[in-house]
Amino acid sequence: MKALGYIGLILVLASFVFLHLTLKKIVKNEQQIVLLKDELFKLVGAIGAASLFSLLAMLGLILGKGWTLTGGQYAMSLIGSFFFGLGLSTMYATFGLNFYKPTLEKITLKFVRLFMYISIPVIIIFLALASEGIAAHLVYPLANRISLTDGFVDPFNHTARFAVTFYGILIVSGAIIVYFVADHFFFKKFKRHGILDTTFYIAFPAGLVGARLWYCYVLEFDRYANDFLAVLQVWDGGLAIMGGAILGIIVGVTFLMVRRKYINIRWAMDVIVPAILIAQAIGRWGNFFNIEVHGNQVLASAWSFLPSILTNNLAYSSTSGHAAAGYIYLPLFLIESVTNILGYFVITYGVGKGLRKWISLGDLSMGYLIWYGATRAIMEPLRDGNFEYGESWISSFLLIGVGVIGIIVFHVYDYIRKKKNLEPRNYETV
């Protein structure tokens, strides 16, 4: 029965490949403004196939593992997997059409965006439902990496070699999503994609370097101060999101200023920098799989609204072991992840759209520093003692201070330009 699961997974991937090729053909025809019937049929067919094969993969997993599920568990796992596949494939299709086929007629784009937005909660809700059906049969703590020699490996296995961590996969995924979000805004302004390609290839590796250096020389200085070779041993783990964000921003902004002089750097910062919150929100789930960076023990009943797969895994800590019966570790990763997503929409749309008449270019990028600094300042005291890093809270307040000063500088600069009767630098003129 294991073969059924593998077949289902292969067919899911094949459905997405077909969906991608269909989208690529549609996007390639720049003059096309209406979806043809055969194209629509192929898109719907690929989405339907991905949904059915997702169900098949889940069924294969259950039968292959020999799990004995109740009727309700079967219903949750199979229905959840079907609609998860439906939501994910719909998101992929509508995302591609919305971002890369803006020439479609308005009524078509309206429905494309509607389905794209609807697919997001569908993915989340039915992934949770599918996991609830099999949560009682999984082994905890959950695997946090895939080893070429040992397969799926949990956080307490320190002997597995040649492993790819989920944390790394999530960081890369978050960075790619930020790229596409920023690329969309650049396309709306400059009418072409790919302007940020080289910037991404430079800023992302710089961000990884910054994340490693911040972890080694800011959070764990005593451990790495006299052992530079240990700094290079990245396979042993140790990245700090804050350091990655700072160096990535510095390198990316510098590159744009030097090589893309036709772009207003303050406008570019307002587009790119707040979107980093999305990457950080996704990256935080790496802490979930690593069972790290959590708070103290709290009553599990207070968090019973979470899916069982989360609460079951939150009973473990990479440093403190198993929580007491009836308790879990406070899921700071989840709180910060949700806060970061909320922060992106507050900054980009709440401030960026709602206060457009009163803000200056660059304010949104400084808003990122303020929001993230405030988030970390609140979260740091809640951490379990094993994950406290000395005076790291100071860096949170430094971020807030830099953000506030940056906003003041931008507004004073614009005020001086106005007094000199120079063209204002705002969202209407840039």
N, C-alpha and C positions, 0 to 999 in steps of 0.2 A: 504493500500500500504506500510505501514511501515514494515509489515511482510516481504515483498520482500527484503528490505534492510538487515534485520536481517538474512534472509535465505541466501542471497548472502554472507554476512560476515562469517557466519558459514561454508558455503561451501568453501570459500577461506581458512579458517583455516584448514578444513579437507584436502584440496589439499596439503597444506604445511606439514601436519602430514604424509600423504601418501608419499610425496616427501622425507621427513626425514627418514622414515622407509626404503624406497628403497635405499637411500644412505647408511644407516647404514648396510644393508645387503651386499652391494657392498664392502664397506670398510672392513667389517669383514673378507672377503676372501682375506687373505694376498698374496696368490699365483696368484691371478687373474691379468692379464696384459691387457686384452681386454674386453671391454664392450659387453655383450651378447645382442642379438637382443631384447629379452624380457625385459631386464633391460633398454635398450635404449628406448623401447616403453613405459615403465612405467614412465621414467623420462620425456619424451616429453609429455606424456599424462597428468602428474601432472602439468607440466608447462602450458600447454594449458588450463587445467581446472582452474588453478589459475587466468589466464588471463581473461577467460570468466566470472568467478564468481566475479572478481573485477569489471567488467563492470556491472554485475547484481546488485552488492551492490551499485554502484553509481546511477544506474537507480532507485533502490528502495529508496535511499536517496532523490532524486529529486522529485519523485512522492509522497513519504511519507510526505515531507515538503510542498507539494502543490506549488512548485515554477513554475513560468511560464517562460520558457527559450526560447530564439530565436533558430532558426535552427543552427546558428553558435555556440551558447553556448552549445546546445545539442551535436554537433559534437565534440567540444573541450573536454567536460567533459567525454563523453563515449569513444572516441578514446584514450584520455589521460589515463583514468582509465584502459583500456584494456592493453595498452603498458606498463603502470606502473606495472601492475600485471605480465606482461610478463618479464619485466626487473628484478623485485624483485625476482621472482621465479627462473629465469635463474641465477642470482647472487648467490642465495642460493645453487643451484645445483652445479654450477661450482666451487664455493668457497669450498664446501665440497670435491669435487673430487680433486681439486688442492692441498688442504692442507692436506687431510687425505688419499689420494690414489695416492701417488707419484710413485707407482710401475706400473702404466698404461704405455703402450707403448708411446714412445716420440711423435709420430704423434697425438695420442689422446690427450695427455697433452697439445700439442701445440694449438689444437683447443679449449680445455677447457679454457685455459688462454685467448685466443683471445675473446671468448664469455664472460668471466668474466670481462675483461676490457671494452668491448663494453657495457655491461649491466649497468655500472656506469653512463655514460651520458644519457643512455636511461631512467633510473630511474629518474634522475634529470629533464630532459627535459619534460617528459610526466607527471610527478607529477605537474610540473608548468602549463602544458597545461590543465590538469584536473581541477586544482584549478581555472584557469582563466575562465573556463566555468561556475563556480558557485560563483565566488568571489562577484559578485554584489548582491547576495541573502543572503550572510552570515551576521551575526550580529557581529559588532565590538565594543570594542576590542574582539579579539578571546578569548576563554576560555584558562586558563592557568593551570587548575587542574581539577581533577575528584573527586567529593565528594560522599561519600556513601549515604548521605542524600539528597543532592541537585543536583546531576548529574554534568554536565559540568558547571564550575563556572568561571566567568571572574575576572581579577585582582582587580576590584573595589568592589567586593563582599567580605566583611571582616567578615561575619557571618557564612559562611559555615564551617562545622566541618568534621573531619575524611576524609580529602582530600589527594589525591596523586597528587603531582605537576608534570607537564611536565618537569620542570627543573630537578627534581630528576630522572625521567625516562631517560632523555637524558644523565645525568651524568653516570648513571649505564650502559647505552648502550655504551657510549664512552669507559668506562673502560673495558667492555667485548670485544669490538673490538680490543683494545690495547692488551689485553691478547692473542687473537687469532693471531694477527700479530706477537707478540713476540714469541709465541709458535711455529709458523711456522719456524722462524729463528733457534730456539733451536732444532727443529726436523731435519732441514737440517744439523746441526752440530753433534747432538748426536743420531740421528736416532730413537728417541722415543718422544711421546707426553706426556704432563702432568708434566714436570719437574717444571714448574712455578706455578702449582696449589696452593700449600701451600703458596708460596710467594704472590700470588694474594689475597688469603683469609686474609692475614695479612696486606699487603700494602694498599689495597683498603679501608678497614675501617679506617686505620691510616690516609689515605688521607682525608676522610670525617671529621675526628677529626681535622686535620690540617686546613682544609677549614673553619671550624666553629671557631676555636681559632683565626685564622688570621683575620677573619671578626670582631670578638668581641674585640680582644685585640690590633689589629693593626689599623684597619680601623674605628672602633667605640668604642675606648677605654673609652671615657668619659661616654658613655651610659652604658657600662657593667662593668666598673671597680669595682663598689661597689654592684653589683647584680649578683652573680654567678648563682643563680637559673635561671635568665633570659638567661644565656648562654646555659643552658640545654633545654630551650624551643625551640627546633629546628623547631617545626611546625610553628613558627612565621616567619621563613625564615631567611636568612643571611648566605651565604657561599661565600668564596673567593677562586677562582680557584688557585691563586698563592700559598696560604698556603697549599692547598691540595696537589699540585704538590711537594712542598718542603718536607713536612713530609712523604708523600707517598714514595718519592725517598729514603729518609734517612732510613726509616724502611725497605723497600724492599732490598736495597743494603746491609744493616746490616745483614738481614736474610740470603741472599745468601752467604755472607762472612763466616757466622758461620756454616750454615747447608749444603751448596753446595760448599765445598772447591775445588772440582774438576773442577769447572767452573772459568775461568778467569774473575774476577769481572769487569775489564775494558772493556772487550769484551761484557759482559752482559749489562753493562751500555750503551754502544753504540747501542745495539739492542733495549733496553726497553725505555730509557729516551726520545729519539727523538719522539718515537711513542706516547708519552703523548700529543704531539701537536694535534694528531688526536682526542683524547678524549676532549681536550680543545676546538677544533673547533666545535665538536658536542655539548658540554655543552653550548657554547655561544648562541645557538638557544633557550636555556631556557630563556635568557634575552629578546629575541624577544617576547615570549609568556607572559613574566612578564612585558612587555613594560617598560624596565628599561635599565640603562647603555647605554644611547644613547647620541648623540651630540646635538647641538643647532638646531633650526629650519632652514631648507633649502628649496628651491623651489622644489616642487614635480615634476615639469616638468624635472628637471635635473636628476631625477631617474626614469623616465617613462619606462626605459628598464626593470625594475623589474616587476615581476608578480603583478597583482592588489591586490592579497591577502596580499602581503607584504606592499605595499604602503598604502593600506587602514588601516592596523593595525599600521603602523608607524606614523599615524596621532594622536596617543594617547600616553600619558606618564603617568606612575603611580604616578608621583609627580607634573607634570606641566599641566595635563589635555589635552584637545584637542588643536592641533596646529591651527594656523590661516588658514583661507581658502587659498588653493593653496600651503600649506606648509606641510612638514612632518619633523620628527626628524631624524637627520643624523644617518643612521643605522651602528653604530660602531660595533655592534655584527656581522654583515655580513662581514664587512671589516676585522675584526680580525679573523673570522672563515676562510675566504679564505686565509688570510695571514698565519695562522697556518698550513693549509693543504699544502700550497706552501712550508712552512718552512720544513715540514717533508720530502718532496721529495728532496728539495735542500740539506738538511743535509745528509739524508740516501743514496741518489743516486748521487747527484751532487758532494758532498764532499767525501762521503764514497766510491764511485766507481771511480769518475773522478780524485780524488787526492789521491788515495789509496797508491801510492808509497811514498808520502810525509807526511802522517798523522801518528800519534801514536794512540795506543789503548786508548780510553777515550776521544779523541778529539770530537767525534760526540756528546757525552753526554754533554760536555762543550759547544758545538755548540748550543744545545737546550737552555741553560741558556742565551747565547748571543742573539740568535734569539728572544726568548720570552721577554727578558729584553728590547731589542731594540723596539719590537712591542709595548710593554706597554708604553715605554718612549714616543713614537710617539703618541699613542692613548690618553694618559691621558690628555694632554692639550686640546683635542678636545671634551672632555666630557661636557655634560650639567652641570651647576653649582650644581645642586641637587645631582649629582653623583660623585662629586670630594671628595676625601678623604685626605684632608690636604696635607702632604708631602709624599704621597704614591709613587710619582715619584722617590723618593730616592731609594726605594727598586728595582726599575727597573734598575737603574744604578749599584746597588750592584750586581744584577744578572749578568750584563755584566762584571763587574770587576772580580767576582768569576770565570766566564767562561774563561776569558782571562788568569787569574792566573793559573787556572787548566790546560789549554793547555800548558803553559810554564813549569809547574811542570812536566807534563807527558813527554815532549820532553827532558827536562834536565835529568830526571831519565833514559830515554832510552839512552841518550848520555853517561851517566856515565857507564851504563851497557856495552855499546859498547866499551868504553875505557878500561874496565876491561876484555874484551874478553869474556863476558858472552853472553848467547844466547839472541838475540834481542826479544823484546816483541812486535810483530807486527801481522798484519793480515795473514801473511804467516806462522808464527810459532805457533800461539796460538791454 
